[in-house]
């Protein structure tokens, strides 16, 4: 890898691969040309990207690459036209009928002397003015709505992306990305520009949005490094080198062919428009029938046509009667009133930090009878801090100083926290520390920083020694990595304490010795440490390590390494930490408001049941005295159907739940006639968000997959 400063000095005219050729290689997925250039590293020099696979793009090079390769923005829809909206509104069948009626009334009122004497034409003018007022209001509303949709679409399409620039991990908007950027990918991330996989940590990408193939694709740096914009990361993590952005990317080319509408009518609007049309047709039919009946009677009474009596309670008056019936029967303002109401609701919700992606959600949310809410970041602040724990055989009511722990334990904990995590900390201009990534992992990074451990330096130092990385999953409730250390493989594992303890066979003592951990001792740890801390609302995370023979790297088949359960065995317990995440100050009042409106609020979380119960009590949604029930996922999914349906109205907390449990709960509630709203932030929450009547994704903690599945995005993650 070359030094970034040296790469900056290379002139564009010295590039062996031009920007157009780079676009062609990417578009055609020309693996032969990529290999001929020397892979990703060779491509950097050949196309003069001015970047470095390890340190990223120098900050001073960003603008030069943007000018040379283009910006990561797509051609927008043309600005709305009031005239186009006016012409569209005036073609509405109800308006057309009114205009025809108005013109006929004006002509009759002006042409017939008797009508002219009584200003009969004025009624036509009144109808014409009414129709034009409706048209102008409708056109103005459509114009404003289109402007609002364009603004909201810009907000919807603005995504924070983790990149490496100038040797530092940072977060930039997707519109600021340029060719040459090194982008960090994690499970649930949306890929927003075309790139080459340069670091693969079990990276699996869902390309269904582009190819229609339902099976996710495993990426690697050799045979299939192409990562396309518009796709999402299903599993694993990795880094990609951006080679095409904006209109030159796969998504950009697709966007050039497809224009999103964004202004579909809601179900209520469609129903009311249909109702108004039916009423109008019925009114016109009645008017025609009345005219014909009166006209036929007039012909019979007068024994045929009589010019002298045409305007003497004759056909002319009958025509005016029919016109009056038509005008009265047409509810031209009904659909417009609903549109105005929904637009007002949408604008008001935006002020409350609720970005409405689907307009019909405004209607449905008003009728919600049940809310299934996440805990972390929704009911709580998502500002986690390690407050106490069990460290190397001893309980501590605060985080101990590193000097109080065995040196080997501190080193192992530092490596564990740094290498099993993809989160990072950023220093804000106001002196505060910002969290990027999983908040639990950020809390552990803060703990290590207090011990004087530089997690960035650790990642830099150990990067080349990383053998395998298994990200956190809702099914396993843990994550781990395998490192090469001194002729052996060392496993570092962390996760939900009671799950990790099941896999532990030993523990490290205060003297740094590794001693066996019996089943009785594990049970005591769960009761005295995990349950005790969880009962006060703390999230309990266990950190462990283990050793494997170095020969396993070559002796074990590739599919053996794909299953993390093969690695997470015979673990040595280092620490169990309790992480505090306070309840949001406004949540108890919000829950009380929902309950007062007849809405049942349920907490669905992956946390320990004791932690969940404590937080639920603080929020005011769980009270044993009222017969409320708290269940764990494994119990919930094995309960007999009859017993489950009987208990469902009393269920308030579902802990240690899987995504399938949340989906099952939503289906059961909908089956009972409930209108269900669901909040979620993870990739695995997407099925429940889709299944619910209203899906609400977290704008800050939520993955892009969750946001795409949701109807409303809560921009501040606030319940």
Secondary structure in CASP SS format (residue, H / E / C, confidence):
PFRMAT SS
TARGET T0000
AUTHOR 0000-0000-0000
METHOD secondary structure of the structure
MODEL  1
X C 1.00
X C 1.00
X C 1.00
X H 1.00
X H 1.00
X H 1.00
X H 1.00
X H 1.00
X C 1.00
X C 1.00
X C 1.00
X H 1.00
X H 1.00
X H 1.00
X C 1.00
X C 1.00
X C 1.00
X C 1.00
X H 1.00
X H 1.00
X H 1.00
X H 1.00
X H 1.00
X H 1.00
X H 1.00
X H 1.00
X H 1.00
X H 1.00
X C 1.00
X C 1.00
X H 1.00
X H 1.00
X H 1.00
X H 1.00
X H 1.00
X H 1.00
X H 1.00
X C 1.00
X H 1.00
X H 1.00
X H 1.00
X H 1.00
X H 1.00
X H 1.00
X H 1.00
X H 1.00
X C 1.00
X C 1.00
X C 1.00
X C 1.00
X C 1.00
X C 1.00
X C 1.00
X C 1.00
X C 1.00
X C 1.00
X E 1.00
X C 1.00
X H 1.00
X H 1.00
X H 1.00
X H 1.00
X H 1.00
X H 1.00
X H 1.00
X H 1.00
X H 1.00
X H 1.00
X H 1.00
X C 1.00
X C 1.00
X C 1.00
X C 1.00
X C 1.00
X C 1.00
X C 1.00
X C 1.00
X C 1.00
X C 1.00
X C 1.00
X C 1.00
X H 1.00
X H 1.00
X H 1.00
X H 1.00
X H 1.00
X H 1.00
X H 1.00
X H 1.00
X C 1.00
X C 1.00
X C 1.00
X H 1.00
X H 1.00
X H 1.00
X H 1.00
X H 1.00
X H 1.00
X H 1.00
X H 1.00
X H 1.00
X H 1.00
X H 1.00
X H 1.00
X H 1.00
X H 1.00
X H 1.00
X H 1.00
X H 1.00
X H 1.00
X H 1.00
X C 1.00
X H 1.00
X H 1.00
X H 1.00
X H 1.00
X H 1.00
X C 1.00
X C 1.00
X C 1.00
X H 1.00
X H 1.00
X H 1.00
X H 1.00
X H 1.00
X H 1.00
X H 1.00
X H 1.00
X H 1.00
X H 1.00
X H 1.00
X H 1.00
X H 1.00
X H 1.00
X H 1.00
X H 1.00
X H 1.00
X H 1.00
X H 1.00
X H 1.00
X H 1.00
X H 1.00
X H 1.00
X H 1.00
X H 1.00
X H 1.00
X H 1.00
X H 1.00
X H 1.00
X H 1.00
X H 1.00
X H 1.00
X H 1.00
X H 1.00
X H 1.00
X H 1.00
X C 1.00
X C 1.00
X C 1.00
X E 1.00
X E 1.00
X E 1.00
X E 1.00
X E 1.00
X E 1.00
X C 1.00
X C 1.00
X E 1.00
X E 1.00
X E 1.00
X E 1.00
X E 1.00
X E 1.00
X H 1.00
X H 1.00
X H 1.00
X C 1.00
X C 1.00
X C 1.00
X C 1.00
X C 1.00
X E 1.00
X E 1.00
X E 1.00
X E 1.00
X C 1.00
X C 1.00
X C 1.00
X C 1.00
X E 1.00
X C 1.00
X C 1.00
X C 1.00
X E 1.00
X E 1.00
X E 1.00
X E 1.00
X E 1.00
X E 1.00
X E 1.00
X E 1.00
X E 1.00
X E 1.00
X E 1.00
X E 1.00
X E 1.00
X C 1.00
X H 1.00
X H 1.00
X H 1.00
X H 1.00
X C 1.00
X C 1.00
X C 1.00
X C 1.00
X C 1.00
X E 1.00
X E 1.00
X C 1.00
X C 1.00
X C 1.00
X C 1.00
X C 1.00
X C 1.00
X C 1.00
X E 1.00
X E 1.00
X C 1.00
X C 1.00
X C 1.00
X C 1.00
X E 1.00
X E 1.00
X E 1.00
X E 1.00
X E 1.00
X E 1.00
X E 1.00
X E 1.00
X E 1.00
X E 1.00
X E 1.00
X E 1.00
X E 1.00
X C 1.00
X H 1.00
X H 1.00
X H 1.00
X C 1.00
X H 1.00
X H 1.00
X H 1.00
X H 1.00
X H 1.00
X H 1.00
X H 1.00
X H 1.00
X C 1.00
X C 1.00
X C 1.00
X C 1.00
X C 1.00
X C 1.00
X C 1.00
X C 1.00
X C 1.00
X H 1.00
X H 1.00
X H 1.00
X H 1.00
X H 1.00
X H 1.00
X H 1.00
X H 1.00
X H 1.00
X H 1.00
X H 1.00
X H 1.00
X H 1.00
X H 1.00
X H 1.00
X H 1.00
X H 1.00
X H 1.00
X H 1.00
X H 1.00
X H 1.00
X H 1.00
X H 1.00
X H 1.00
X H 1.00
X H 1.00
X H 1.00
X H 1.00
X H 1.00
X H 1.00
X H 1.00
X H 1.00
X H 1.00
X H 1.00
X H 1.00
X C 1.00
X C 1.00
X C 1.00
X C 1.00
X C 1.00
X H 1.00
X H 1.00
X H 1.00
X C 1.00
X C 1.00
X C 1.00
X C 1.00
X C 1.00
X H 1.00
X H 1.00
X H 1.00
X H 1.00
X H 1.00
X H 1.00
X H 1.00
X H 1.00
X H 1.00
X H 1.00
X H 1.00
X H 1.00
X H 1.00
X H 1.00
X H 1.00
X C 1.00
X C 1.00
X C 1.00
X C 1.00
X H 1.00
X H 1.00
X H 1.00
X H 1.00
X H 1.00
X H 1.00
X H 1.00
X H 1.00
X H 1.00
X H 1.00
X H 1.00
X H 1.00
X H 1.00
X H 1.00
X H 1.00
X H 1.00
X H 1.00
X H 1.00
X C 1.00
X C 1.00
X E 1.00
X E 1.00
X E 1.00
X C 1.00
X C 1.00
X C 1.00
X H 1.00
X H 1.00
X H 1.00
X H 1.00
X H 1.00
X H 1.00
X H 1.00
X C 1.00
X C 1.00
X C 1.00
X E 1.00
X E 1.00
X E 1.00
X E 1.00
X C 1.00
X C 1.00
X C 1.00
X C 1.00
X C 1.00
X C 1.00
X E 1.00
X C 1.00
X C 1.00
X C 1.00
X C 1.00
X E 1.00
X E 1.00
X E 1.00
X E 1.00
X E 1.00
X E 1.00
X E 1.00
X C 1.00
X C 1.00
X E 1.00
X E 1.00
X E 1.00
X C 1.00
X C 1.00
X C 1.00
X C 1.00
X C 1.00
X H 1.00
X H 1.00
X H 1.00
X C 1.00
X C 1.00
X H 1.00
X H 1.00
X H 1.00
X H 1.00
X H 1.00
X H 1.00
X H 1.00
X H 1.00
X H 1.00
X H 1.00
X H 1.00
X H 1.00
X H 1.00
X C 1.00
X C 1.00
X C 1.00
X C 1.00
X E 1.00
X E 1.00
X E 1.00
X E 1.00
X C 1.00
X C 1.00
X C 1.00
X C 1.00
X C 1.00
X E 1.00
X E 1.00
X E 1.00
X E 1.00
X C 1.00
X C 1.00
X H 1.00
X H 1.00
X H 1.00
X H 1.00
X H 1.00
X H 1.00
X H 1.00
X H 1.00
X H 1.00
X H 1.00
X H 1.00
X H 1.00
X C 1.00
X C 1.00
X C 1.00
X C 1.00
X H 1.00
X H 1.00
X H 1.00
X H 1.00
X H 1.00
X H 1.00
X H 1.00
X H 1.00
X H 1.00
X H 1.00
X H 1.00
X E 1.00
X E 1.00
X E 1.00
X E 1.00
X E 1.00
X C 1.00
X C 1.00
X C 1.00
X C 1.00
X C 1.00
X C 1.00
X C 1.00
X E 1.00
X E 1.00
X E 1.00
X E 1.00
X E 1.00
X E 1.00
X E 1.00
X E 1.00
X C 1.00
X C 1.00
X E 1.00
X E 1.00
X E 1.00
X E 1.00
X E 1.00
X E 1.00
X E 1.00
X E 1.00
X E 1.00
X H 1.00
X H 1.00
X H 1.00
X H 1.00
X H 1.00
X C 1.00
X C 1.00
X E 1.00
X E 1.00
X E 1.00
X E 1.00
X E 1.00
X C 1.00
X C 1.00
X C 1.00
X C 1.00
X C 1.00
X E 1.00
X E 1.00
X E 1.00
X C 1.00
X C 1.00
X H 1.00
X H 1.00
X H 1.00
X H 1.00
X H 1.00
X H 1.00
X H 1.00
X H 1.00
X H 1.00
X H 1.00
X H 1.00
X H 1.00
X H 1.00
X H 1.00
X H 1.00
X H 1.00
X C 1.00
X C 1.00
X C 1.00
X C 1.00
X E 1.00
X E 1.00
X E 1.00
X E 1.00
X E 1.00
X E 1.00
X E 1.00
X E 1.00
X E 1.00
X E 1.00
X E 1.00
X C 1.00
X C 1.00
X H 1.00
X H 1.00
X H 1.00
X H 1.00
X C 1.00
X C 1.00
X H 1.00
X H 1.00
X H 1.00
X H 1.00
X H 1.00
X C 1.00
X H 1.00
X H 1.00
X H 1.00
X C 1.00
X C 1.00
X C 1.00
X C 1.00
X E 1.00
X E 1.00
X E 1.00
X E 1.00
X E 1.00
X E 1.00
X E 1.00
X E 1.00
X E 1.00
X E 1.00
X C 1.00
X C 1.00
X E 1.00
X C 1.00
X C 1.00
X C 1.00
X H 1.00
X H 1.00
X H 1.00
X H 1.00
X H 1.00
X H 1.00
X H 1.00
X H 1.00
X H 1.00
X H 1.00
X C 1.00
X C 1.00
X C 1.00
X E 1.00
X E 1.00
X E 1.00
X E 1.00
X E 1.00
X C 1.00
X C 1.00
X C 1.00
X C 1.00
X H 1.00
X H 1.00
X H 1.00
X H 1.00
X H 1.00
X H 1.00
X H 1.00
X H 1.00
X H 1.00
X H 1.00
X H 1.00
X C 1.00
X C 1.00
X C 1.00
X C 1.00
X H 1.00
X H 1.00
X H 1.00
X C 1.00
X C 1.00
X E 1.00
X E 1.00
X E 1.00
X E 1.00
X H 1.00
X H 1.00
X H 1.00
X H 1.00
X C 1.00
X C 1.00
X C 1.00
X C 1.00
X H 1.00
X H 1.00
X H 1.00
X H 1.00
X H 1.00
X H 1.00
X H 1.00
X H 1.00
X H 1.00
X H 1.00
X E 1.00
X E 1.00
X E 1.00
X E 1.00
X E 1.00
X C 1.00
X C 1.00
X C 1.00
X H 1.00
X H 1.00
X H 1.00
X H 1.00
X H 1.00
X H 1.00
X H 1.00
X H 1.00
X H 1.00
X H 1.00
X H 1.00
X H 1.00
X H 1.00
X C 1.00
X C 1.00
X C 1.00
X C 1.00
X E 1.00
X E 1.00
X E 1.00
X E 1.00
X E 1.00
X C 1.00
X C 1.00
X H 1.00
X H 1.00
X H 1.00
X H 1.00
X H 1.00
X H 1.00
X H 1.00
X H 1.00
X H 1.00
X C 1.00
X C 1.00
X E 1.00
X E 1.00
X E 1.00
X E 1.00
X E 1.00
X C 1.00
X C 1.00
X C 1.00
X C 1.00
X C 1.00
X H 1.00
X H 1.00
X H 1.00
X H 1.00
X H 1.00
X H 1.00
X C 1.00
X C 1.00
X E 1.00
X E 1.00
X E 1.00
X C 1.00
X C 1.00
X C 1.00
X C 1.00
X C 1.00
END
